[in-house]
Amino acid sequence: MDYIFLLKIGVTVLFGMVLGAISSIPVGAVQLVVIKKSLNHQIKPAIATAAGSMTSDFIYGALTLFGFGSFLHLRPFQIGTYSLGIVVLSYIVYRTMKERNALVHSDEKITYKKRYSFLKGFTIAITNPGMIVWWLVGYKLYLDLNLFEVTGAGIRAIFVISGCLGLGGYLMFVGFLVYRAKNAFPEHFVHNAYLVLTVLLCILILYFGYKIVCIMYNFQTPF
């Protein structure tokens, strides 16, 4: 067995996981949903949400790196995905406010179903076509390492899978962290956290609306 080759594969996996984790650090809708579920001691639905996001990002990564993603750049597709994102996030805002009212006015425990959580994570992530750019930039950075003379299908597949594992691993880490620390938070902190999560989700809705306007009228955007 070529140990140099195995070392290069290891570097590929590590690089992909680090890039995937970095892509999850900025606060996004999936991360907010994972935090919300973890605050309610619902760690399995939180993990299911992260897994749904991983699946969506794997699809984007595979389509982009294997050359099947040209349609992802089409204006109708991007407008459609951002519009779907607004619908999904609006529903999450409604559910978040409803759950906060339930926490404030009753002691009833809020529960989430894992399959719906997976679907929610998948749907939120699939409405972010900006991941296409992230995959392209990340893969270009990887190519700059010059580990392999030819990055065939196998190497690209390892890179995509590693990136998704890094992304999902970070989301799950955040979920476990909030889940473990939840008992240390006073009750009013959890209630206020719901308000903060709602505001952040509303900001994301406005951002999606901004992106739709920019795409429709060909505005150049800095982000």
Beta strands, then each sheet from edge to edge (+ up, - down):
end
